Amino acid sequence: MRIAKYLLLLALLLLALPFAFADGHLPDLDGRTVVVAVDNAYIPFSFIDESGEAMGWDYDVLGEICSRLNCVTEWIETGWEGLITAVSRGEYDISAGGITINDERKEVVAFSDGYMNTIQRLMVRLDEDRFADASEFAAGDFTIGVQVATTNYIAASDLVGADRVVPYDSFGFAVQALISGDVDGVVMDDVAGQGYVGVNSGEIKLLSDELVSDELGFIYPQDSELIEPFNMALDSMRADGSLDVINAKWFPPDSADDMMLPDLGGRTVTVAVENAYPPFNVLNEETGEGEGWDYDTLGEICARLNCVPEYIETSWEVLIAAVSNGEYDMAADGITITEERAQIVDYSEGYIDVIQRMMVRIEEDRFANAAEFVAGDFVVGVQVATTNYIAASELLGGDEERIVGYGEFGLAVQALITGDIDAVVIDDVAGQGYVGLNADKIKLLPDDLIKQQLGFIYPQGSELVEPFNMALDSMRADGTLAAINAKWLGDS
């Protein structure tokens, strides 16, 4: 299951990237070469695999950054001990390698925005039974191996005193010394530690103690002109989910986390969907098959819980009542969480916050915002029995004569395009889905009318609520949900 999950994440990353490339606000570095110093000995940030290929989180992230900024990375392998000094002298444009941000280093180099928080932990042999935690280790006469000139060296000295710390030129040497019994422990960032455990899982493990919490960043010569554009590119990768996907590739969750998810024994879960609410659910025009955020998310949830989703197309008007009556196991359709609906159905955890907005024709010039719309005699279309309908009624002060109800949003959008109505009130996420399909005809006004949260619904008392919430939480934690968001929602 874990291999399939990571293949899914990589596929989703490829689908997500076009949203990032469409960002016209990032600087263009005109194809310049950026020289990057790495020690290639710090799994999973940068290392040489068995085939001799250099790879890791640093390579993927900086490669993606340069794709967005129009630059080319040139990787130079450099020993850790002189790396920071070399960057400070301008010998390299940037260095990556899980470098802890601290005040002392800021005296000689500039840092990027922090890209990750890590915790330093104690790595020990898998069969270690002489101590169970860091305090018992410190109380004995055990020795720690650690890479020189690192914050891990400082943490190790603080824990046991410098006379019990054995320095090594790289963490790889320290780990090998641990495995061979030359030292009793290694202090290392938990992220890199999990990388080393991953390739030596039959020999070493990490203790649970959290010694020191650090933030990591890239380093540059002081006053480098690369700092701002690289920070901007990192921000864009956070926004579209690409950074989460790369994190999930190189820092996968412990397999024990997967074991904690319930096993539904292959049961079929019937899911009511409208198939008329892009990007959540819609029929593909070429294949006629259902697709969208709901399909990808529930498919991944069932892959984790060992269930099979069966999607049943259902009109919105009866969907909530049908789930309440137990006709379906659940429904997914961008359903707003409200107290009224919670009287008859159970909700999942909220999975997306959305804002309701007004959709208008692309050439609309009679009004520029919601206030001007209200002040005129314009008519709004909306799907019946939705919170969007309620928002439209509140916007117009209860003037129902200016509201036209439709059985589904697709009909309301078509009525807007043909000029039968002047606007549509819709969730911004779904609205961007319709705009994407009709970009030359409609647009969304910037006004935020109402902010709401969406969730799945179930019959009250359903035994599916808790396991589906657990699976959603695991998807948030490993970046899968962010990747699906990036694929279907883009920057929304």
N, C-alpha and C positions, 0 to 999 in steps of 0.2 A: 504493500500500500504506500509506503514512504517513497519508493522509487517513482511510482505513478504520480504521486502528489508533486514531486519536484519537476517531473516532466511537464505536468500541467502548469506549474508556476512559470517555467521557462517559455511555454507556448503563450501564456497570457502576457508575459513581458513583451514578446514580439508584437502582440496585438495592441499593447498599451502604448508603445513608443511613438506611433504617429501623433498622438495627442501632444506629446512633448515637443516633437519636431515642429508642430504647428505654432509654437509659442514664438511670436515675432518680437518679443521684448528682450530676448537674450542677446548679448553682444556678439559680434562676428569677429573672430580673431584672425580671419583671412588666411587660414591654413597654416599658421605658424607652428613650428615645432616646440613642444614643451618637454624639457628634459626632466625626467622623474627619477629620483634616487630611491632604490629599495634594497633591502638586504636579502630578499628571497629566502628567508629562513624563519618566517613567522607565520605559520599556519593559523588561520585560513586567509590572512591578509595578502601575503605574497610568499610564494614558495615554488620549488621546482618539483614537478611530479615525476613518476617513475619513468616516463618516456623522455624526460629532459625538457619538458615544456614549462615555461614560467606561467603561473596563473594565480588566481585568488581574488578576494574581494576588491583589493586595490586596483587590479587590472580591469575588472568589470566596471567599477564605478568611475575611475578616471577615463576609461575608454568611452563610456557613455557621456560623461561631461564634455569630452572633446568632440563627440559627435554633435552635441547641441551647440557648442561654441565655435565649431569649424576650426579645430586645431588637431595636431597630430602628436601623440605621446611617443617619446623616445625613452626607453627604460634602461637605466644604468645600474648594474648591481654594485652595491657599495657596502662595506663593513659598517655595522651599527656604530662602532665606537667613535668614528670620525664623521658620521653622517650629518648630525645637526650642525657641527662647525662648518662643514663643507657647504651646506645650504646657506648658512649665515654669510659666507664669503662670496656667494653668488656663483659657485661652481655648478649648481643645479637650480632649475627654476622652482622645483617643488620636491618634497619628499613625502612618501606615504609609508605606513608601516605600523599602524596602531600606536601613534605617538601621543602620549598623555600631555594635555595642556596644563602647564604650570607657570608660575610667575618667574621662576629662574630662567626657563627657556625663552620666555617672552622678552628677556633682556637682549637676546641675540637673534631671534627669528620672529616672524609674524605667523600667526595661526589662522586657519580657516575657522568658520563657525564650527562648533562641535558637531560631529556627525553621529556619535554613539556614546552612550554611557556604559562603562564596564566596571566590574567589581573584581578586585584581586582576590585570588583564592589559593589554597594550598593543594598542590597535586602530590599524590602519594602512589605507591605501588598498590595494585589491585588487591593483593592478599594482606595488606597492612593490618595488624591487630594489636600493635604496641600502644597506639593512641587512636582516639576517635575524633578528636577535633583539634583546632589550633592551640587552645589553652593547654591541653595535655601535651602537645608537641613542644610548646615553649617551656613547660615545666620539666621536661626531660633534658637529655644531652644530645638531641638529634641535630643533624646538620641540614642546611638548606642550600640547594644549588639555584643560581639565578644569573641572568645575563647582566654583564657589567654596564654601568652608566645608564640604568633604567630606573624608573620609579618603583619597579618591582624590587630592585636591589634595596632601595630605601625602606620599603615596606618589610622586607625580610629582616633587615638590620633592626628596625623598630620592634619586630616580633621577638627575636632571639638574641640580638647583639651581633655586632660585626664579626666577632671571632668565630661564630658558628655559621657564617655565610661563605659559601664557596663560589667564586665568580667564574663565569664561562663567557666565551666570546659570542656565543649565540644560544638561544633557548633550545635549539635542537641538541646541542652538546649537553646542556643541563638535563634535558629529558632522558637522553641516553645514559647519563650518569645515574639518574634515578633508577632506571630500569635495571642497570647492571649492579646496583647496590652501593655505589660509591657515595651517594648522598641519600638522605631519608625523605626529602621533600623538595618541591620546587614551588616558588611563588610566581604566579603568572596571572595575567588578566583572564577572567573566566571565558571570554569569547575565544581568545587564542588557545586557552587551555582545552576547550571543547574540541578545537581543531586537532590538537595533538592526541587527545583521548580518542577521537574518531579514527585515527590511523594506528592507534596502539590500544584498542579497546580491550584486548585480552591481558594487558599488562599494567595499566595505570588508570586512575580515577581522580576526580576532584572532590575534596571535602566541601561540605555545605557552608562553612564559615565565610562570612563576608568581611574581609580584612580592611580594604580601603576602596572607596568608590571614586572612579576617575572619569573624565571626559576626554575623548580622543579627537584629534583634528589633523589636517594636513599642515605642513610648515612651508614657508616661503622666505626668501630674503626679505628683510624689512623694507617696507614701502613698495613691494612688488605690485605691478599693475594687474597681476592675475587674480589677486585675492577677491575683489568684488565680483568679476564675472564667474569665477568658480563657485563662490557662495550663491550667486543667483541660479546657476545651473543645479547646484545641490537642492536649493529650495524648490525648483521646478520638478526635480525627481521625487522629492517628498510629496509634492502636491498631486502628481499623477500616479503615484504608487510604485514607480519603477525602483526607488530605493528600497522599499519594503520587499519587493520581489528578489532583488539581489541579496538582501539580508537573509531572506528565507533560503536562498540557494546555498549560501556559504555558512550560515549559522542555523541549520535545521533544528527543530525542537527535538528534545530527547525522545527516543522511541517510547519511553515510559509514559510520556504524556498521551501518546496515541492509545496506549493500553488502558488508560483511565476512562476513555470514552465508552459509553454503553454500546453493546452489540445488540442490534434489533433483529438479529436472526434472519436477515434477508426478507423481512416483511415488506409488503407493498403499502406505500403511503399515497392515498389519493389526494391530489392537489387541484383545487379549483383555480382556474386562471381565465382571464377575459380574452387574452390574445389580441388585445386592441389598445395596449397601453405602453407604447415604446418609451424608454428602452427596457422596461421591466419585462414585458411579454408581448410578442408580436409574431405574426406568421411571416416567414421568409417568402418573399414574392416568387422566387425561383423554385424553391423546393416544396413550399406549402407547409413546412415543418415549423413548429413553435421554437422560438429562440428569445434570448434576452437575459437580463440580469437575474430574474427569478429562476430561469432554467439552469444557468451556470451555478448559482449559489446553492440551490436545493440539490442539484446533482452532486456537488462537492460535499454537502452535508451528508447525503445518503451514502456517498463513498466512504465517509469516515464512520458512519454509524451502522453500516451494513443493512441498508434498506434500498428499496427501488421506488422512485417517484413515478406515479401514474398521473399525467396531466389531463384534466377534463375541462374542456372549454365551457364556460358558464357566463351568462350575462351578468353584468354588474348589479342590476336591479335586484336579483334574487340571491346573489353570491353570499352575502353575510348571513342572511336568514338560513340558507341551505347549510352552511357550516354550523351554525347554531343548532340546527335540527339533527346534526350528525350525519348528513348525507355525504360529506367529505371529511377526510382526516384533517385538512387544513386548507387555507387559501393564501395565495401570494398575488398581489396586484397593486403594490404601492399603497397599502391601506393605512390611512392615518389613525393613530392611536387616540381615541377619545373616551371620556368617561361614559358616555351614552352607550357606545358599542361594547364597552367592557362589562356592561350589565348582561349581555347575552353571549359573548364569546370570550375566550382567553387569548391574550396577546403574547407573542414572543418578546424578548428584549427589543428595544428600538434599534434598528440597524442603519437608518439614515435620517439625518435632519434635513428637511426641505422647507423651502419658502414658496408661498403662493404668489404668482405674478400675473400680469395681464399680457396676453398675446394679441398682437395687432398685425395688420397687413404691412408689408415692408415699406410701402410708399405713404403710410399714414402721416398726414401733416395737420389734421384738424385738432389734435390734442397730443401733448408730449408726455403726460404722466397721468396717474390715476386721478389726481385732484381735478385736472382739466376734463377728464372723461366724465367724472361725476357731475361737474358743473354744466355739462351739455345735456343733450337729449339722446345720447347714444345707447345702443342696446348691446348687452353682453350675453354670450352663449356659454353654457356649462353643462356638464353631465349631471343628470338628476341623482338625488340621494347621495351626494358626495359632500365632503367638507368644503370643496371648492364652491359648491352651490351656496353653502352657508356664508362663505367669505364674500361671494358676489352680492348676496342679500344685505350683508352688513355694510358693504362698501356703498351700496345705493340706498341705505337707510330704510330697507324693507320694501322698496318700490319694486314689487314683483312684476309689474308691467314691462319693466326694462330688462327682464331676465327671460331668456329662451332656454328651456330644458331639452336635452338630447339624451338618447339612450346610451351613447358612448362618446368619448372625447373625439374620436376620429370624425364623427358626423359634425360635431361642433366646429372642428378645425376646418372641415370642408365648407361649412356654412360661412365661416370667416373669409376664406379665400374667395368664395363666389360673391361676397358682398351682402349676404343676407343678414349678417350681424356685424357689429363694429369691433368686437373684442371677445376674447375668451379668458376666463380665469382658470389657471391650471398650476399644478406644482411645477417649480422651476426645473426639476430633473426631467420629468416627463415632457415639459414644455420644450426643453432643449432637444429631446428626442424627436419631437414633431418638427422643430425648426431644422434639425439635421436632414430630415426627409423633404423639407420644403424651404430650403434656405433662400431661394429667390422670391419667395412669396410672403413669408411671415417672419416676425421677430418678437422678442420679449422686451417689454419695458423694464427699466431698472428698479421700479418701486417694489419694496418688500411689503407685501400685504399682511401675511400671517406666517409665522414660523411654526412648523409642526414636525412630529416624529412619526416614522413609518415602522410597521411591524407585520409579521405573519399573524394569522388568526387560526384558532383551533376551537373545537367544541369545548365548553367549560369542563374542567376536570380531566382534560386529555393528558395521557401519560407521555405524549410526545413533546410537551412544552420544555421540560427540563433537559432531555438529551439534545434537542435541537438548539437550545440556548448554549449548551456546553460546546457543541460543534461550532456554532457561530463564534464563541469566545476563542476556540483554538484557531479558527481561520483569521481572526483579528491578530492573534499572537504571532502567527508564522508568516503573515503578509499576504495570504491567499485572498482574503476579502478585499484588501487594498488593490490587488491586481485585477480582480473582477470589476471593482469600482472603476478603475482606470480604463478598462476595456469598454465598458458600457456607458459610463457617466462622464468620462473625460475630465474636464476642469470644473464640472458642475458641483 
